[in-house]
Amino acid sequence: MTEQSRHRGILSPVVTPFDAKLRPDISRLSAQCRWLLSNDVGLALFGTNSEATSLGLNERIEILEGLVDAGIPVSRMMPGTGTCSITDTVELTRRAVKHGCAGVLMLPPFYYKGVSDDGLYAYFSDVIERVSDANLRVYLYHIPPVSQTPLSLALIERLLKAYPTIIAGVKDSGGHWENTAAMINAFGNDGFDVFAGSEAFLLQTMRAGGQGCISATANVNPAAIAHLYQSWTAADADQQQAALTATREIFQSYPMIPALKAAVAQHSGIKGWANVRPPMVALDANQRDHLAADLKAAGFTMPGLKELADA
């Protein structure tokens, strides 16, 4: 895999559309992916905001292969393949590598709490050895507020030493800039690409030597986030960052996944986009109205979405 094929910039954990029977809608998802790509945002399929843990193994495989068949470029995909089961993780990872995805985003096994670095190292090592493919690129997924399974600097160092060409980077969704900065400082010169887990940290990440962000709100605000990545050295970069953070704070004031889907539903004109899988619950009418009003007051739009959704 060439250096040019490595992920850079902005990626979105693409929200997953469900039909009235809560089955994944690959056609609708393909249109959403095309809209994100048209705004220079890559595709972190099966991320947290994709409701990935509510999808079965076969469903994830069906979605991945459906997008490949639809012509969505695999070079822009970083599918989430980490599960609590080594065998499921290996199967998903093998499929992603077989199709040519430029990397996979891998959660640690998160059900058992208080596991040691030795246990986490054994998990990642076993997956890598079973996949046994030189084209594999693993981006570790550090999200302790959700997983309760942090990835320490010592663990990352150990994995990099054992698999220097396989361990490609990290998404740091811990919410603490100090940890992101520590990852960049420790490993940023070793071919290890650090992505912030929110665009609220994008400018800091770029100034420190990181590679971008993988962010929930890239689902709905892709162009503005990608623009800051492209122009982070510009004189107005701090003003751009403030505007991005303000928009994110609107979405964070509601349940995030239902809010993202409500915005896509409103701006695409497709009501079914608001469907979520239990245990998620869609925004109620009052929440939807308040979210729409908050976004309108902020001048928020999603240009081009309806046209691609209707295509």
VENKA-V953255 format. One record per residue. N is the residue number from 1. PHI is phi in whole degrees, 0 to 359 (999 if undefined). NEAR is the number of other C-alpha atoms within 8 Angstrom. Layout:
n: {N N}
phi: {PHI PHI}
near: {NEAR NEAR}
This chain:
n: {1 2 3 4 5 6 7 8 9 10 11 12 13 14 15 16 17 18 19 20 21 22 23 24 25 26 27 28 29 30 31 32 33 34 35 36 37 38 39 40 41 42 43 44 45 46 47 48 49 50 51 52 53 54 55 56 57 58 59 60 61 62 63 64 65 66 67 68 69 70 71 72 73 74 75 76 77 78 79 80 81 82 83 84 85 86 87 88 89 90 91 92 93 94 95 96 97 98 99 100 101 102 103 104 105 106 107 108 109 110 111 112 113 114 115 116 117 118 119 120 121 122 123 124 125 126 127 128 129 130 131 132 133 134 135 136 137 138 139 140 141 142 143 144 145 146 147 148 149 150 151 152 153 154 155 156 157 158 159 160 161 162 163 164 165 166 167 168 169 170 171 172 173 174 175 176 177 178 179 180 181 182 183 184 185 186 187 188 189 190 191 192 193 194 195 196 197 198 199 200 201 202 203 204 205 206 207 208 209 210 211 212 213 214 215 216 217 218 219 220 221 222 223 224 225 226 227 228 229 230 231 232 233 234 235 236 237 238 239 240 241 242 243 244 245 246 247 248 249 250 251 252 253 254 255 256 257 258 259 260 261 262 263 264 265 266 267 268 269 270 271 272 273 274 275 276 277 278 279 280 281 282 283 284 285 286 287 288 289 290 291 292 293 294 295 296 297 298 299 300 301 302 303 304 305 306 307 308 309 310 311}
phi: {999 280 300 295 275 290 289 218 89 247 232 240 287 298 297 261 281 238 280 297 262 64 266 302 254 290 298 294 295 300 296 296 298 296 294 298 297 294 257 62 242 281 242 269 303 60 270 303 279 274 57 299 288 265 255 282 303 295 294 296 297 299 295 303 289 295 291 300 296 280 87 289 294 291 295 256 258 229 292 283 240 284 225 283 256 301 294 294 298 297 297 297 294 301 298 297 293 302 280 95 301 284 172 234 259 241 295 283 294 248 287 280 263 73 287 275 300 300 293 292 299 298 297 297 297 296 299 300 293 288 294 49 220 296 276 294 231 256 254 290 245 261 217 299 300 256 284 58 225 288 251 283 299 296 295 299 301 295 293 296 294 280 225 297 265 263 282 262 174 210 256 259 254 288 86 238 303 302 288 300 298 295 296 297 295 281 229 296 263 249 71 248 265 258 246 292 270 205 291 299 253 297 296 300 296 294 294 273 109 281 246 139 210 240 229 306 282 295 298 238 234 294 297 292 292 297 294 295 302 285 234 294 268 288 296 262 300 294 292 300 299 298 292 298 296 296 295 299 297 298 295 291 279 237 303 298 296 300 291 301 292 296 293 297 299 296 277 269 79 250 300 297 299 284 295 232 269 304 274 295 230 297 301 279 300 295 297 299 296 293 298 300 292 299 291 297 298 274 74 283 220 229 297 87 294 297 297 287 295 276 291}
near: {5 5 5 4 8 8 7 6 10 15 12 16 17 15 11 9 14 14 10 7 5 9 7 10 10 10 6 9 10 11 11 12 11 10 11 14 10 7 9 10 15 12 15 15 12 14 13 8 12 11 12 10 6 7 8 7 8 6 9 11 10 8 10 9 8 9 11 11 7 7 6 10 7 10 8 10 14 13 14 13 13 10 12 9 7 10 6 9 13 13 8 12 11 9 9 13 13 7 8 8 14 16 15 16 16 12 12 14 12 11 6 6 7 5 8 6 9 6 8 12 11 8 11 9 9 9 11 10 7 7 9 6 7 5 7 10 11 12 13 12 12 13 12 10 6 5 10 9 13 8 8 7 7 6 11 9 9 9 12 11 7 6 8 9 7 11 13 12 12 12 15 14 11 10 6 6 7 6 9 12 10 8 11 14 8 7 10 13 8 5 8 11 11 15 14 17 13 12 15 9 11 13 14 7 15 12 8 8 8 13 11 14 15 16 14 10 13 14 13 9 9 13 9 9 12 13 8 12 13 6 8 10 5 6 5 6 12 8 7 10 13 8 8 12 10 8 11 10 8 11 13 8 7 10 9 10 8 14 14 13 12 13 10 12 13 9 10 10 7 8 7 10 11 12 12 11 10 6 4 7 8 10 11 6 6 7 9 11 8 8 12 9 8 9 12 9 7 7 6 8 7 8 5 7 11 10 8 11 10 5 5}
